[in-house]
Amino acid sequence: MKTQQEIFAVLTDILVEEFEIDQDDVALEANLYQDLDLDSIDAVDLVVKLREITGKKIDPEAFKQVRTVEDVVNEVSKLVTE
């Protein structure tokens, strides 16, 4: 999982499988909270799933600024390229 496209594909799978979000609703500009209807507990679960997949520790502080699917892709991309 190196490119932003690969990260987006994995993130889409997680959102569809784990959070029962319609795949058509998952877009880079989609807001996690308003458009995809995630709550703070879902956000924590998402961080845990991403940590399992990347094997990297995700700083909750960095993740607090995340609002859109694209923000998540960018954060994960930074992690996996460190």
The first five atom37 places (N, CA, C, CB, O) and aatype in JSON, in Angstrom:
{
  "aatype": [12, 11, 16, 5, 5, 6, 9, 13, 0, 19, 10, 16, 3, 9, 10, 19, 6, 6, 13, 6, 9, 3, 5, 3, 3, 19, 0, 10, 6, 0, 2, 10, 18, 5, 3, 10, 3, 10, 3, 15, 9, 3, 0, 19, 3, 10, 19, 19, 11, 10, 1, 6, 9, 16, 7, 11, 11, 9, 3, 14, 6, 0, 13, 11, 5, 19, 1, 16, 19, 6, 3, 19, 19, 2, 6, 19, 15, 11, 10, 19, 16, 6],
  "atom_mask": [
    [1, 1, 1, 1, 1],
    [1, 1, 1, 1, 1],
    [1, 1, 1, 1, 1],
    [1, 1, 1, 1, 1],
    [1, 1, 1, 1, 1],
    [1, 1, 1, 1, 1],
    [1, 1, 1, 1, 1],
    [1, 1, 1, 1, 1],
    [1, 1, 1, 1, 1],
    [1, 1, 1, 1, 1],
    [1, 1, 1, 1, 1],
    [1, 1, 1, 1, 1],
    [1, 1, 1, 1, 1],
    [1, 1, 1, 1, 1],
    [1, 1, 1, 1, 1],
    [1, 1, 1, 1, 1],
    [1, 1, 1, 1, 1],
    [1, 1, 1, 1, 1],
    [1, 1, 1, 1, 1],
    [1, 1, 1, 1, 1],
    [1, 1, 1, 1, 1],
    [1, 1, 1, 1, 1],
    [1, 1, 1, 1, 1],
    [1, 1, 1, 1, 1],
    [1, 1, 1, 1, 1],
    [1, 1, 1, 1, 1],
    [1, 1, 1, 1, 1],
    [1, 1, 1, 1, 1],
    [1, 1, 1, 1, 1],
    [1, 1, 1, 1, 1],
    [1, 1, 1, 1, 1],
    [1, 1, 1, 1, 1],
    [1, 1, 1, 1, 1],
    [1, 1, 1, 1, 1],
    [1, 1, 1, 1, 1],
    [1, 1, 1, 1, 1],
    [1, 1, 1, 1, 1],
    [1, 1, 1, 1, 1],
    [1, 1, 1, 1, 1],
    [1, 1, 1, 1, 1],
    [1, 1, 1, 1, 1],
    [1, 1, 1, 1, 1],
    [1, 1, 1, 1, 1],
    [1, 1, 1, 1, 1],
    [1, 1, 1, 1, 1],
    [1, 1, 1, 1, 1],
    [1, 1, 1, 1, 1],
    [1, 1, 1, 1, 1],
    [1, 1, 1, 1, 1],
    [1, 1, 1, 1, 1],
    [1, 1, 1, 1, 1],
    [1, 1, 1, 1, 1],
    [1, 1, 1, 1, 1],
    [1, 1, 1, 1, 1],
    [1, 1, 1, 0, 1],
    [1, 1, 1, 1, 1],
    [1, 1, 1, 1, 1],
    [1, 1, 1, 1, 1],
    [1, 1, 1, 1, 1],
    [1, 1, 1, 1, 1],
    [1, 1, 1, 1, 1],
    [1, 1, 1, 1, 1],
    [1, 1, 1, 1, 1],
    [1, 1, 1, 1, 1],
    [1, 1, 1, 1, 1],
    [1, 1, 1, 1, 1],
    [1, 1, 1, 1, 1],
    [1, 1, 1, 1, 1],
    [1, 1, 1, 1, 1],
    [1, 1, 1, 1, 1],
    [1, 1, 1, 1, 1],
    [1, 1, 1, 1, 1],
    [1, 1, 1, 1, 1],
    [1, 1, 1, 1, 1],
    [1, 1, 1, 1, 1],
    [1, 1, 1, 1, 1],
    [1, 1, 1, 1, 1],
    [1, 1, 1, 1, 1],
    [1, 1, 1, 1, 1],
    [1, 1, 1, 1, 1],
    [1, 1, 1, 1, 1],
    [1, 1, 1, 1, 1]
  ],
  "atom_positions": [
    [[0.85, -1.18, 0.0], [0.0, 0.0, 0.0], [0.89, 1.24, 0.0], [-0.97, 0.0, 1.23], [1.32, 1.72, 1.05]],
    [[1.15, 1.74, -1.2], [2.08, 2.87, -1.3], [1.43, 4.1, -1.92], [3.29, 2.48, -2.12], [1.58, 5.21, -1.41]],
    [[0.7, 3.91, -3.01], [0.15, 5.07, -3.7], [-1.14, 5.53, -3.02], [-0.11, 4.75, -5.18], [-1.79, 4.78, -2.29]],
    [[-1.49, 6.78, -3.28], [-2.72, 7.33, -2.71], [-3.93, 6.56, -3.24], [-2.85, 8.84, -3.04], [-4.92, 6.39, -2.54]],
    [[-3.82, 6.1, -4.48], [-4.92, 5.33, -5.06], [-5.12, 4.0, -4.32], [-4.66, 5.06, -6.55], [-6.25, 3.6, -4.05]],
    [[-4.02, 3.33, -3.98], [-4.09, 2.07, -3.22], [-4.67, 2.33, -1.83], [-2.69, 1.41, -3.11], [-5.5, 1.56, -1.34]],
    [[-4.23, 3.39, -1.19], [-4.72, 3.74, 0.14], [-6.22, 4.02, 0.08], [-3.96, 4.96, 0.71], [-6.98, 3.57, 0.94]],
    [[-6.64, 4.77, -0.94], [-8.06, 5.09, -1.11], [-8.88, 3.81, -1.3], [-8.26, 6.03, -2.32], [-9.97, 3.68, -0.75]],
    [[-8.34, 2.86, -2.08], [-9.05, 1.59, -2.31], [-9.21, 0.81, -1.0], [-8.28, 0.72, -3.34], [-10.29, 0.29, -0.72]],
    [[-8.15, 0.74, -0.2], [-8.21, 0.04, 1.08], [-9.17, 0.74, 2.04], [-6.8, -0.05, 1.71], [-9.97, 0.1, 2.71]],
    [[-9.08, 2.06, 2.08], [-9.97, 2.85, 2.95], [-11.43, 2.65, 2.54], [-9.59, 4.34, 2.88], [-12.31, 2.51, 3.39]],
    [[-11.69, 2.64, 1.25], [-13.05, 2.41, 0.75], [-13.55, 1.05, 1.22], [-13.09, 2.48, -0.8], [-14.68, 0.93, 1.7]],
    [[-12.71, 0.02, 1.09], [-13.09, -1.32, 1.55], [-13.45, -1.31, 3.04], [-11.94, -2.33, 1.3], [-14.45, -1.9, 3.44]],
    [[-12.63, -0.64, 3.85], [-12.88, -0.58, 5.29], [-14.22, 0.11, 5.56], [-11.74, 0.17, 6.01], [-15.04, -0.39, 6.34]],
    [[-14.44, 1.24, 4.91], [-15.68, 2.0, 5.15], [-16.91, 1.2, 4.72], [-15.63, 3.33, 4.39], [-17.95, 1.25, 5.39]],
    [[-16.79, 0.46, 3.62], [-17.93, -0.33, 3.13], [-18.15, -1.56, 4.01], [-17.69, -0.76, 1.66], [-19.28, -1.85, 4.41]],
    [[-17.07, -2.28, 4.31], [-17.18, -3.53, 5.06], [-17.47, -3.31, 6.55], [-15.89, -4.33, 4.91], [-18.35, -3.95, 7.12]],
    [[-16.73, -2.41, 7.16], [-16.8, -2.24, 8.61], [-17.9, -1.28, 9.06], [-15.48, -1.76, 9.13], [-18.5, -1.45, 10.12]],
    [[-18.16, -0.27, 8.24], [-19.08, 0.78, 8.66], [-20.37, 0.79, 7.83], [-18.41, 2.13, 8.57], [-21.23, 1.65, 8.01]],
    [[-20.48, -0.18, 6.92], [-21.69, -0.35, 6.1], [-22.07, 0.93, 5.36], [-22.86, -0.8, 6.97], [-23.24, 1.3, 5.29]],
    [[-21.06, 1.59, 4.82], [-21.29, 2.8, 4.03], [-21.4, 2.39, 2.57], [-20.15, 3.85, 4.24], [-20.64, 1.55, 2.1]],
    [[-22.34, 2.98, 1.87], [-22.53, 2.69, 0.45], [-21.28, 3.11, -0.32], [-23.79, 3.42, -0.12], [-20.8, 4.23, -0.18]],
    [[-20.75, 2.19, -1.12], [-19.51, 2.46, -1.85], [-19.63, 3.73, -2.72], [-19.14, 1.25, -2.74], [-18.65, 4.45, -2.9]],
    [[-20.81, 3.99, -3.24], [-21.02, 5.17, -4.08], [-20.86, 6.47, -3.29], [-22.41, 5.12, -4.71], [-20.61, 7.52, -3.88]],
    [[-21.0, 6.4, -1.97], [-20.87, 7.6, -1.14], [-19.42, 7.92, -0.8], [-21.66, 7.42, 0.14], [-19.12, 9.04, -0.38]],
    [[-18.52, 6.96, -0.99], [-17.12, 7.16, -0.62], [-16.4, 7.88, -1.76], [-16.42, 5.8, -0.3], [-16.15, 7.31, -2.83]],
    [[-16.07, 9.14, -1.51], [-15.33, 9.95, -2.47], [-14.29, 10.74, -1.7], [-16.28, 10.9, -3.29], [-14.43, 10.95, -0.5]],
    [[-13.24, 11.17, -2.38], [-12.17, 11.9, -1.7], [-12.7, 13.12, -0.96], [-11.1, 12.33, -2.7], [-12.22, 13.44, 0.13]],
    [[-13.68, 13.81, -1.54], [-14.17, 15.03, -0.91], [-15.25, 14.78, 0.14], [-14.71, 15.97, -1.96], [-15.72, 15.72, 0.78]],
    [[-15.65, 13.52, 0.32], [-16.71, 13.21, 1.29], [-16.25, 13.51, 2.71], [-17.13, 11.73, 1.16], [-15.16, 13.11, 3.12]],
    [[-17.09, 14.2, 3.45], [-16.8, 14.5, 4.86], [-17.16, 13.26, 5.69], [-17.58, 15.77, 5.36], [-18.27, 12.73, 5.57]],
    [[-16.23, 12.81, 6.52], [-16.44, 11.59, 7.3], [-17.65, 11.7, 8.21], [-15.2, 11.28, 8.13], [-18.38, 10.73, 8.4]],
    [[-17.86, 12.87, 8.78], [-18.9, 13.03, 9.79], [-20.25, 13.44, 9.18], [-18.46, 14.06, 10.81], [-21.29, 12.9, 9.55]],
    [[-20.21, 14.39, 8.25], [-21.47, 14.87, 7.68], [-21.97, 13.97, 6.55], [-21.31, 16.29, 7.16], [-23.14, 13.58, 6.54]],
    [[-21.08, 13.63, 5.6], [-21.51, 12.86, 4.44], [-21.61, 11.37, 4.72], [-20.56, 13.09, 3.29], [-22.53, 10.7, 4.25]],
    [[-20.65, 10.84, 5.49], [-20.61, 9.39, 5.72], [-21.21, 9.01, 7.07], [-19.18, 8.9, 5.64], [-21.34, 7.82, 7.39]],
    [[-21.56, 10.01, 7.85], [-22.28, 9.78, 9.1], [-21.5, 8.98, 10.14], [-23.57, 9.08, 8.8], [-22.08, 8.22, 10.92]],
    [[-20.17, 9.16, 10.14], [-19.37, 8.52, 11.18], [-19.46, 9.38, 12.44], [-17.87, 8.34, 10.72], [-19.7, 10.59, 12.37]],
    [[-19.26, 8.73, 13.59], [-19.17, 9.51, 14.83], [-17.77, 9.34, 15.41], [-20.27, 9.07, 15.86], [-16.93, 8.69, 14.79]],
    [[-17.53, 9.91, 16.58], [-16.17, 9.87, 17.14], [-15.72, 8.45, 17.46], [-16.1, 10.73, 18.4], [-14.54, 8.14, 17.35]],
    [[-16.66, 7.59, 17.84], [-16.31, 6.19, 18.12], [-15.92, 5.48, 16.83], [-17.49, 5.45, 18.81], [-14.96, 4.71, 16.8]],
    [[-16.66, 5.75, 15.75], [-16.31, 5.2, 14.43], [-14.91, 5.66, 14.02], [-17.36, 5.62, 13.36], [-14.13, 4.89, 13.48]],
    [[-14.62, 6.93, 14.29], [-13.31, 7.47, 13.92], [-12.19, 6.72, 14.64], [-13.23, 8.97, 14.25], [-11.16, 6.42, 14.05]],
    [[-12.41, 6.42, 15.92], [-11.42, 5.65, 16.69], [-11.27, 4.24, 16.08], [-11.83, 5.55, 18.19], [-10.15, 3.75, 15.91]],
    [[-12.4, 3.61, 15.76], [-12.36, 2.28, 15.13], [-11.6, 2.32, 13.81], [-13.78, 1.75, 14.91], [-10.85, 1.4, 13.48]],
    [[-11.81, 3.39, 13.06], [-11.12, 3.55, 11.77], [-9.62, 3.66, 11.98], [-11.65, 4.8, 11.01], [-8.84, 3.05, 11.24]],
    [[-9.2, 4.43, 12.98], [-7.77, 4.56, 13.29], [-7.18, 3.19, 13.64], [-7.54, 5.56, 14.46], [-6.08, 2.85, 13.2]],
    [[-7.91, 2.42, 14.44], [-7.44, 1.08, 14.84], [-7.27, 0.19, 13.59], [-8.44, 0.42, 15.84], [-6.25, -0.49, 13.46]],
    [[-8.25, 0.2, 12.7], [-8.17, -0.6, 11.47], [-6.99, -0.17, 10.62], [-9.47, -0.47, 10.66], [-6.27, -1.02, 10.09]],
    [[-6.78, 1.12, 10.49], [-5.67, 1.63, 9.68], [-4.33, 1.25, 10.3], [-5.77, 3.16, 9.53], [-3.36, 0.96, 9.6]],
    [[-4.29, 1.25, 11.64], [-3.06, 0.85, 12.32], [-2.76, -0.62, 12.06], [-3.16, 1.1, 13.85], [-1.61, -1.0, 11.83]],
    [[-3.81, -1.46, 12.09], [-3.63, -2.89, 11.8], [-3.09, -3.09, 10.39], [-4.97, -3.65, 11.97], [-2.21, -3.92, 10.17]],
    [[-3.6, -2.34, 9.45], [-3.21, -2.51, 8.05], [-1.82, -1.96, 7.77], [-4.22, -1.82, 7.14], [-1.03, -2.59, 7.07]],
    [[-1.51, -0.79, 8.33], [-0.22, -0.16, 8.03], [0.9, -0.66, 8.94], [-0.34, 1.34, 8.14], [2.07, -0.58, 8.59]],
    [[0.52, -1.16, 10.13], [1.54, -1.55, 11.09], [2.22, -0.34, 11.72], [0.0, 0.0, 0.0], [3.24, -0.48, 12.4]],
    [[1.64, 0.84, 11.5], [2.23, 2.08, 12.03], [1.34, 2.65, 13.12], [2.43, 3.13, 10.91], [0.12, 2.5, 13.09]],
    [[1.97, 3.28, 14.08], [1.19, 3.94, 15.14], [0.65, 5.25, 14.57], [2.07, 4.2, 16.42], [1.38, 6.05, 13.99]],
    [[-0.63, 5.44, 14.76], [-1.26, 6.66, 14.25], [-1.49, 7.6, 15.42], [-2.61, 6.34, 13.53], [-2.11, 7.25, 16.42]],
    [[-0.97, 8.8, 15.28], [-1.1, 9.81, 16.34], [-2.53, 10.35, 16.34], [-0.07, 10.97, 16.13], [-2.97, 10.96, 15.37]],
    [[-3.25, 10.11, 17.44], [-4.64, 10.6, 17.51], [-4.74, 12.11, 17.32], [-5.26, 10.22, 18.85], [-5.74, 12.61, 16.8]],
    [[-3.71, 12.84, 17.73], [-3.72, 14.3, 17.56], [-3.74, 14.68, 16.09], [-2.5, 14.93, 18.26], [-4.47, 15.58, 15.67]],
    [[-2.93, 13.98, 15.3], [-2.89, 14.25, 13.86], [-4.24, 13.93, 13.24], [-1.76, 13.42, 13.16], [-4.7, 14.6, 12.31]],
    [[-4.86, 12.89, 13.77], [-6.12, 12.44, 13.19], [-7.29, 13.35, 13.56], [-6.41, 11.03, 13.63], [-8.33, 13.32, 12.91]],
    [[-7.13, 14.15, 14.6], [-8.22, 15.06, 15.0], [-8.52, 16.1, 13.94], [-7.87, 15.76, 16.31], [-9.64, 16.61, 13.86]],
    [[-7.53, 16.42, 13.13], [-7.7, 17.42, 12.07], [-8.36, 16.84, 10.82], [-6.35, 18.02, 11.7], [-8.78, 17.58, 9.93]],
    [[-8.46, 15.53, 10.76], [-9.0, 14.85, 9.59], [-10.51, 15.08, 9.49], [-8.68, 13.34, 9.64], [-11.25, 14.87, 10.46]],
    [[-10.96, 15.5, 8.32], [-12.38, 15.74, 8.1], [-12.93, 14.97, 6.9], [-12.63, 17.23, 7.91], [-14.08, 14.52, 6.9]],
    [[-12.09, 14.81, 5.87], [-12.58, 14.18, 4.64], [-11.85, 12.87, 4.38], [-12.41, 15.12, 3.44], [-10.84, 12.56, 5.01]],
    [[-12.38, 12.12, 3.45], [-11.73, 10.86, 3.03], [-10.32, 11.18, 2.53], [-12.57, 10.12, 1.92], [-9.37, 10.44, 2.81]],
    [[-10.19, 12.27, 1.78], [-8.88, 12.66, 1.26], [-7.89, 12.95, 2.39], [-9.01, 13.88, 0.36], [-6.71, 12.61, 2.28]],
    [[-8.36, 13.58, 3.48], [-7.49, 13.83, 4.64], [-6.94, 12.52, 5.19], [-8.27, 14.6, 5.74], [-5.77, 12.42, 5.55]],
    [[-7.8, 11.51, 5.27], [-7.38, 10.2, 5.78], [-6.32, 9.62, 4.85], [-8.59, 9.22, 5.91], [-5.28, 9.14, 5.31]],
    [[-6.58, 9.66, 3.56], [-5.62, 9.14, 2.56], [-4.28, 9.85, 2.73], [-6.17, 9.33, 1.11], [-3.23, 9.2, 2.71]],
    [[-4.3, 11.17, 2.88], [-3.06, 11.93, 3.03], [-2.29, 11.56, 4.3], [-3.36, 13.42, 3.04], [-1.07, 11.41, 4.27]],
    [[-3.01, 11.41, 5.4], [-2.37, 11.03, 6.67], [-1.73, 9.64, 6.58], [-3.4, 11.06, 7.82], [-0.59, 9.44, 7.0]],
    [[-2.48, 8.69, 6.02], [-1.95, 7.33, 5.88], [-0.77, 7.32, 4.92], [-3.05, 6.37, 5.38], [0.22, 6.61, 5.15]],
    [[-0.86, 8.1, 3.87], [0.23, 8.2, 2.9], [1.5, 8.7, 3.57], [-0.16, 9.12, 1.75], [2.59, 8.19, 3.31]],
    [[1.38, 9.71, 4.43], [2.53, 10.23, 5.17], [3.14, 9.14, 6.05], [2.12, 11.46, 6.03], [4.36, 9.0, 6.14]],
    [[2.28, 8.36, 6.7], [2.75, 7.3, 7.58], [3.53, 6.24, 6.84], [1.59, 6.67, 8.3], [4.62, 5.85, 7.27]],
    [[2.98, 5.77, 5.74], [3.6, 4.63, 5.05], [4.84, 5.03, 4.27], [2.6, 3.98, 4.12], [5.62, 4.17, 3.87]],
    [[5.03, 6.33, 4.05], [6.23, 6.75, 3.32], [7.32, 7.25, 4.27], [5.88, 7.84, 2.32], [8.41, 7.61, 3.82]],
    [[7.04, 7.28, 5.58], [8.05, 7.73, 6.55], [9.2, 6.75, 6.63], [7.43, 7.91, 7.95], [10.14, 6.96, 7.39]]
  ]
}
